[in-house]
Amino acid sequence: MLYRLSHVTSYEYYEPVSISHHALRLQPRQFSFQECRAHQITLDPAPSSEHFFTDYHGNHVATVTIESAHRQLTIRSAGVMEIFPRQRVQPLETPAWEQVRDLSRGGQLGAALEASEFLFDSHYIRTGDDFADYAKTSFTKGRPILDAALELTARIYKEFTFDPKVTTIATPLGEVLQKRRGVCQDFAHLQIACLRSLGLAARYVSGYIETIPPPGKSKLAGADASHAWVSIFCHGYGWIDLDPTNNLIPSTQHITVALGRDYADVSPVRGVIVGSGEHELKVAVDMEPIADDARPSESRPSQ
């Protein structure tokens, strides 16, 4: 699949802002299953300085400073992405989850030793017995890890209600588990907490998912949105993505932008301002399939 991607973030400040500094994680990653053919970030007003680098987790970061007074700030991220079908892993062929857990605890992750850092608590995710107990219904003795993880993904999808009005980024995960309501960010954090509470490495993935309109309806501009899902480490297979909000394994309708321990590592826009603290935020995302006149898509292995 080939997509034209547009992500527009607009701030309207109630009082003038004299100086603002922002860190932007908006440029999609390069993997064997996705290629960023073109990408550009523009700001209005234009920044007085900007710097580009790759962070600890390999995410693309742009830091920008605006030194002129402004009441509005618009950040536009635009690009073209080619997405390939990922090689499927057979769930029942993956090792028992206890085996993966024990290898992780013993630091025997081989070439993927870096996965061990995703075993521990992070800013928004704290492990605990409640999360382990919820996960254990799926992670029964000797069950293949991907088979168990897929059932956990399906349970979150079926037992939790998508409701953008009940949570914020600061809502404790224990409250999400109790109320059974939230958004994709909450469901990703919850599933990671469950996996880590069992001693399994899991990381947070941010990006986009194409929204398919109902039959006979046209797709609305700006109808797509930033999305979040989970990646679990499986010894011998590497990282495997899971989307609990939609109960599926991401493929050609997902674009990966950033990876981290949780949302704190991958926030698309983060910054500080000198001036008004009150503002109105608007975000519009479009993933538009476009004709591919280049090479045909082919199956690519997982990252």
C-alpha positions as CSV (number, residue, x, y, z in Angstrom):
1,M,0.0,0.0,0.0
2,L,1.1,3.5,-0.7
3,Y,-0.3,6.4,1.4
4,R,-0.1,10.1,1.4
5,L,0.1,11.2,5.1
6,S,-1.0,14.5,6.6
7,H,-0.9,15.4,10.3
8,V,-1.8,18.9,11.3
9,T,-1.6,20.1,14.9
10,S,-2.9,23.6,15.6
11,Y,-2.6,25.6,18.9
12,E,-4.6,28.8,19.5
13,Y,-3.4,30.7,22.6
14,Y,-5.6,32.9,24.7
15,E,-2.7,35.3,25.2
16,P,0.4,36.0,23.2
17,V,3.3,33.5,23.5
18,S,6.7,35.2,23.3
19,I,8.9,32.1,23.1
20,S,8.2,28.4,22.6
21,H,10.3,25.3,22.4
22,H,9.0,22.0,21.0
23,A,10.2,18.4,20.5
24,L,8.4,16.8,17.5
25,R,8.2,13.0,16.9
26,L,6.3,13.1,13.7
27,Q,8.5,11.5,11.1
28,P,7.6,7.8,10.5
29,R,10.3,5.1,11.1
30,Q,12.1,3.0,8.5
31,F,11.5,-0.7,8.8
32,S,11.6,-3.7,6.5
33,F,7.8,-3.5,6.4
34,Q,7.5,0.3,5.8
35,E,9.5,2.8,3.8
36,C,9.3,6.6,4.2
37,R,9.6,7.8,0.6
38,A,9.3,11.5,1.5
39,H,8.6,13.6,4.6
40,Q,8.5,17.2,5.6
41,I,7.6,19.2,8.8
42,T,6.6,22.9,8.4
43,L,5.6,25.4,11.1
44,D,3.7,28.6,11.1
45,P,5.2,30.9,12.4
46,A,8.5,29.6,11.1
47,P,11.0,28.6,13.8
48,S,14.1,30.7,14.5
49,S,16.1,27.5,15.0
50,E,15.7,23.8,14.4
51,H,17.7,20.6,15.1
52,F,17.2,17.0,14.0
53,F,18.4,13.9,15.7
54,T,17.6,10.3,16.5
55,D,16.7,9.6,20.2
56,Y,17.6,6.6,22.4
57,H,14.9,4.4,21.0
58,G,15.7,5.2,17.3
59,N,12.8,7.7,16.8
60,H,13.3,10.8,14.6
61,V,13.1,14.0,16.6
62,A,12.9,17.6,15.5
63,T,13.5,20.3,18.1
64,V,12.3,23.8,17.2
65,T,12.3,27.2,18.8
66,I,10.0,30.1,17.9
67,E,11.2,33.4,19.3
68,S,8.6,35.8,17.8
69,A,5.4,36.6,19.6
70,H,2.5,34.5,18.4
71,R,-1.1,33.6,19.2
72,Q,-1.3,30.6,16.9
73,L,1.0,27.8,16.1
74,T,0.4,25.3,13.3
75,I,2.6,22.2,12.8
76,R,2.2,20.3,9.6
77,S,3.7,16.8,9.0
78,A,3.3,15.5,5.5
79,G,4.8,12.5,3.7
80,V,4.4,9.5,1.5
81,M,4.7,6.0,3.0
82,E,5.0,2.6,1.3
83,I,3.7,-0.2,3.5
84,F,4.4,-3.9,2.9
85,P,2.5,-6.9,4.2
86,R,4.3,-8.4,7.2
87,Q,5.3,-12.0,7.4
88,R,2.8,-13.8,9.5
89,V,3.9,-15.8,12.5
90,Q,1.9,-18.9,13.3
91,P,0.7,-18.5,17.0
92,L,0.8,-22.1,17.9
93,E,4.4,-22.4,16.6
94,T,5.8,-19.8,19.1
95,P,7.4,-21.0,22.3
96,A,5.6,-21.3,25.6
97,W,5.2,-18.0,27.3
98,E,7.0,-19.3,30.5
99,Q,10.0,-20.2,28.4
100,V,10.2,-16.6,27.0
101,R,9.7,-15.2,30.5
102,D,12.5,-17.3,31.9
103,L,14.9,-16.5,29.1
104,S,14.1,-12.8,29.6
105,R,14.7,-13.0,33.4
106,G,18.0,-14.7,32.8
107,G,19.1,-12.1,30.3
108,Q,19.3,-14.6,27.5
109,L,17.7,-12.6,24.8
110,G,20.6,-13.1,22.4
111,A,20.8,-10.5,19.7
112,A,17.7,-8.7,21.1
113,L,19.2,-8.1,24.5
114,E,17.9,-4.5,24.3
115,A,14.4,-5.9,24.7
116,S,15.1,-6.5,28.4
117,E,14.6,-2.8,29.2
118,F,11.0,-3.2,28.3
119,L,10.4,-5.6,31.2
120,F,10.3,-2.9,33.8
121,D,8.0,-0.1,35.0
122,S,8.0,3.1,33.1
123,H,6.5,6.6,33.5
124,Y,2.9,5.7,32.8
125,I,3.0,1.9,33.4
126,R,3.4,0.2,36.8
127,T,3.2,-3.5,37.0
128,G,1.1,-5.2,39.6
129,D,-0.9,-8.2,40.7
130,D,-4.2,-6.9,39.3
131,F,-2.7,-6.8,35.8
132,A,-1.0,-10.2,36.2
133,D,-4.3,-11.7,37.4
134,Y,-6.2,-10.2,34.4
135,A,-3.6,-11.6,32.0
136,K,-3.4,-15.1,33.6
137,T,-6.8,-16.0,32.2
138,S,-5.2,-16.1,28.8
139,F,-1.6,-17.1,29.8
140,T,-2.3,-20.6,31.0
141,K,0.4,-23.1,31.7
142,G,2.5,-24.0,28.6
143,R,0.5,-22.0,26.2
144,P,2.4,-20.6,23.2
145,I,3.1,-16.9,23.8
146,L,1.6,-15.5,20.7
147,D,-1.6,-17.6,21.0
148,A,-2.0,-16.3,24.6
149,A,-1.2,-12.7,23.6
150,L,-3.8,-12.8,20.9
151,E,-6.4,-14.0,23.3
152,L,-5.5,-11.2,25.7
153,T,-5.8,-8.7,22.8
154,A,-9.2,-10.0,22.0
155,R,-10.4,-9.8,25.6
156,I,-9.4,-6.2,25.9
157,Y,-11.2,-5.5,22.6
158,K,-14.4,-7.2,23.8
159,E,-14.4,-6.3,27.5
160,F,-13.4,-2.6,27.2
161,T,-15.4,0.2,25.7
162,F,-13.8,2.9,23.5
163,D,-14.8,6.2,25.2
164,P,-12.7,9.3,24.8
165,K,-14.6,11.2,27.6
166,V,-13.6,9.1,30.6
167,T,-9.8,9.2,30.6
168,T,-6.8,11.5,30.1
169,I,-3.1,10.7,29.9
170,A,-2.9,11.1,33.7
171,T,-5.7,8.5,34.4
172,P,-4.1,5.7,36.5
173,L,-4.1,2.3,34.7
174,G,-5.8,0.7,37.7
175,E,-8.8,3.0,37.1
176,V,-8.9,2.0,33.4
177,L,-8.9,-1.7,34.4
178,Q,-11.7,-1.1,36.9
179,K,-13.9,1.1,34.7
180,R,-13.3,-1.0,31.5
181,R,-13.3,2.2,29.4
182,G,-10.7,4.3,27.6
183,V,-9.0,5.0,24.3
184,C,-6.3,3.3,22.3
185,Q,-3.6,4.9,24.4
186,D,-5.2,3.4,27.6
187,F,-5.6,-0.1,26.0
188,A,-2.0,-0.2,24.8
189,H,-0.7,0.9,28.3
190,L,-3.1,-1.7,29.9
191,Q,-1.9,-4.6,27.7
192,I,1.8,-3.7,28.3
193,A,1.2,-3.6,32.0
194,C,-0.4,-7.1,31.8
195,L,2.5,-8.5,29.8
196,R,5.2,-6.9,31.9
197,S,3.5,-8.1,35.1
198,L,4.0,-11.6,33.8
199,G,7.7,-11.0,33.2
200,L,7.3,-10.4,29.4
201,A,8.9,-7.6,27.4
202,A,6.5,-5.3,25.7
203,R,6.8,-1.8,24.2
204,Y,4.5,1.0,23.2
205,V,4.0,1.9,19.5
206,S,2.6,5.1,18.2
207,G,1.5,5.8,14.6
208,Y,-1.5,6.0,12.4
209,I,-4.2,3.6,11.2
210,E,-6.4,4.1,8.1
211,T,-10.0,4.7,8.9
212,I,-12.4,2.8,6.5
213,P,-15.8,4.5,6.1
214,P,-19.0,2.6,6.2
215,P,-20.2,1.1,2.9
216,G,-21.5,3.7,0.5
217,K,-20.1,6.6,2.6
218,S,-17.2,8.9,1.7
219,K,-14.2,9.2,3.9
220,L,-14.2,12.5,5.8
221,A,-11.1,14.7,5.6
222,G,-9.3,14.6,8.9
223,A,-11.2,11.5,10.0
224,D,-8.1,9.5,10.7
225,A,-6.2,9.9,14.0
226,S,-3.0,9.2,15.9
227,H,-3.1,5.6,17.1
228,A,-1.3,3.4,19.6
229,W,-0.7,-0.3,19.9
230,V,1.6,-2.9,21.5
231,S,4.7,-4.9,20.5
232,I,5.6,-8.0,22.4
233,F,9.0,-9.7,22.3
234,C,9.0,-13.4,21.4
235,H,12.3,-15.2,21.7
236,G,13.3,-16.6,18.3
237,Y,10.8,-14.3,16.4
238,G,11.6,-10.8,17.6
239,W,9.0,-8.1,18.1
240,I,5.4,-8.8,17.1
241,D,2.8,-6.0,17.0
242,L,-0.7,-6.4,18.4
243,D,-3.6,-3.8,18.3
244,P,-6.0,-4.3,21.2
245,T,-8.2,-1.4,20.1
246,N,-9.1,-3.2,16.9
247,N,-8.3,-6.9,17.8
248,L,-5.8,-7.5,15.1
249,I,-2.2,-7.8,14.1
250,P,-1.1,-4.6,12.3
251,S,-0.3,-4.9,8.7
252,T,-0.8,-2.6,5.7
253,Q,-3.2,-0.2,7.4
254,H,-0.8,0.8,10.2
255,I,2.0,3.3,9.9
256,T,4.6,3.2,12.7
257,V,6.0,6.6,13.8
258,A,7.7,6.0,17.1
259,L,8.5,3.3,19.7
260,G,9.1,3.5,23.4
261,R,8.4,2.2,26.9
262,D,5.1,4.2,27.0
263,Y,3.5,7.4,25.7
264,A,6.1,9.5,27.5
265,D,8.8,8.3,25.1
266,V,6.8,9.0,21.9
267,S,4.6,12.0,22.4
268,P,4.1,13.6,18.9
269,V,4.4,17.2,20.2
270,R,5.9,18.2,23.5
271,G,7.1,21.6,24.5
272,V,7.3,24.6,26.8
273,I,6.1,28.1,26.2
274,V,6.7,31.6,27.7
275,G,3.3,33.3,27.9
276,S,-0.2,32.0,28.0
277,G,-0.7,28.6,29.5
278,E,-4.3,28.3,28.2
279,H,-4.9,27.2,24.7
280,E,-7.2,25.4,22.3
281,L,-5.8,22.3,20.5
282,K,-7.0,20.9,17.2
283,V,-5.5,17.8,15.4
284,A,-6.4,16.5,12.0
285,V,-4.9,13.3,10.4
286,D,-5.4,11.9,6.9
287,M,-4.1,8.6,5.5
288,E,-5.0,8.7,1.8
289,P,-4.3,5.6,-0.3
290,I,-2.7,6.6,-3.6
291,A,-1.8,4.8,-6.8
292,D,1.6,3.1,-6.8
293,D,3.3,3.3,-10.1
294,A,6.6,2.0,-8.7
295,R,7.5,-1.5,-7.7
296,P,4.8,-3.9,-6.5
297,S,4.4,-4.7,-2.8
298,E,6.0,-7.8,-1.5
299,S,5.9,-9.7,1.8
300,R,8.5,-8.4,4.3
301,P,9.7,-10.1,7.5
302,S,8.9,-8.6,10.9
303,Q,11.4,-6.1,12.4
